[in-house]
Amino acid sequence: MVVAEAPTARPWTVAPPAPSSLAAALPDLHPVAVQVLHARGYTTPEAILAFLFQDQLHDPLALYGMDRAVARLRRAIGGGEQIAAHGDFDVDGVTAAAVLVEGLSAAGARIVPFLPARTTTGYGVHASAVDKLAADGVTLIVTGDTGTRAIEAVQRAAELGIDVIVTDHHLPGETLPAALALVNPHLPLCPYPFKELSGVGVAWKLVDALSRSVPFNGLASDDLLDLVALGTIVDVSPLVGENRWLVRRGLDRLARSRRPGIQALLAQADREGPLDERTVAFSIGPRLNAAGRMESADLAYDLLTTKDHSHAFELVQRLDRINQERQQLTERVLAEARVQADRASAHPVLLIRGRDWPSGVLGLVAARLSDEYSRPAIVLDVGPEASRGSGRASGSDLDLVALLGACGDLLLEFGGHAQAAGFALGSERVDAFAERLLAACADRPDPSLAPVIADHRLDAAGLDWALYHGLCALRPYGQANPAPVFLSEAVPVVEARAVGAAGKHLRLRLRFGRQTLTAFGPNLGARLATLGANSEVDLLFCLESSVWNGAESLELRLRDVRGTLGT
């Protein structure tokens, strides 16, 4: 999310330096921040200033289908119709449902949430859910973070006299559902200038569009940006353009949120210092996602929307226990998957198969393998009759949805994003699927040969608080805007030790000029054998701050370290 935290044997290189005239034209910015942005394609003063400071919020009515969606909602509200907000079981889908319910309720709508169950209903909108909602008197379904491929479910809704408004951000297939309105920036006909909204971002756009023509009682659409930031960060949506604007403002609202559930989550996070995107991604997000992965997404929805502080505390304690169980299951499946991954590490794409692997952790395991082996990974649980899989392509140019589309005739369903996708198929077709998928990737270059590109080479004199605060202008960090990566060479090691279970991680004390700094390397414990107290090392790292007992200090988060004992 913020950076891939895994060792790599890939070669290192440094991005070309920015011209001195660029930093000279931006005297109020730290020159290293200018260099980082130049390395990422912002090569003019105008592009840099637009990235950093320009609010890029676009008119929601520019989204294709939005006018029809707003008109239908106004009619439903005026007629007192029963509406259902159909979300999904991950954080993006849960927050999308919460935004729809809270926003439309403020506009006077009668609306109830509906969240599918991973183990029974499965991903997406299904006809069985439509039947249930029809029995409850629903005449309009509004989806959030789902529905773009719900051909059969939307057809079933039409048969029952139910209109469907789809708000989604997943990539469409060749055939679209016959919904009353399909609001998705990825539609070929959609002229919306920013294509990378999260699912909750698109849902919020619908609420924002409605608020411009219908009075809202006690709520402004901006009041929901805390949920938008939460879903956008945890769903690993690109933090550039409009998403950057939404998350920056949403983080501020999260930090001072009046939601008892958010307050309880922040207390459980046991953090020091201001709330940032890292706390959301690595502390709050996993707890909320654990609900849909292990039990019911309704737990996460209830936590985010409850007004009762004691109930919020109880829900957070329950989610914490569920998340610990999820961590244990993830580590067990990951250990089994690594055995196969080691044997297949020469393949450009890892295809890992297992049995009795919980579907709720397949995506997590795929993400970890993708980071650790520097290549796309697909993890498949093979059942007696049906099999489910999840793929991740962290930092790769491989389009997973397109890849699955090439195998579409073998699949029962598939969908997702270019770098994160899921699918299901009959177990009798697993071997044929594996053969075709690997053949489709056979000509891809070996990802381990692609260099890791540092944004800047940093010497001891340049590492200080002025640099850290100058880089803060680039935040929030995330997909498409990762934390800057620096290369420093011949750094003296004061102390080196392995920490964590079985010495999995590496902790160093390093001398940078006159200061000694702590460096933490997740999953780098095995590097200890090549380091010594008197050695010098080359480092790839990100610069962070750490708060302990109220005191703030600079700290390095290692991407990789290389050195030789006694160098």
Secondary structure, DSSP 8 states (H G I E B T S, - for coil): --S--S---S-EEE-----HHHHHT-TTS-HHHHHHHHHTT--SHHHHHHHHH------GGGSTTHHHHHHHHHHHHHTT-EEEEE--SSHHHHHHHHHHHHHHHHTT-EEEEE---TTTT-SS--HHHHHHHHHTT--EEEESS--TT-HHHHHHHHHTT-EEEEE--S---SS----SEEE-TTSTT---S-----HHHHHHHHHHHHHTTS--SS--GGGGHHHHHHHHHHTT---SHHHHHHHHHHHHHHHT---HHHHHHHHHHT--S---HHHIIIIIHHHHHHHHHHS-THHHHHHHH---HHHHHHHHHHHHHHHHHHHHHHHHHHHHHHHHHHHTTTSSSEEEEESS--GGGHHHHHHHHHHHHTS-EEEEEE-SSEEEEEEE-TT----HHHHHHTTGGG-SEEEE-SSEEEEEEEGGGHHHHHHHHHHHTTTS--GGGS-EEESEE--GGG-SHHHHHHHGGG-S-BTTB----EEEEEEEEEEEEEESGGG-EEEEEEEETTEEEEEEETT-GGGGGG--TT-EEEEEEEEEEEEETTEEEEEEEEEEEEE-TT-
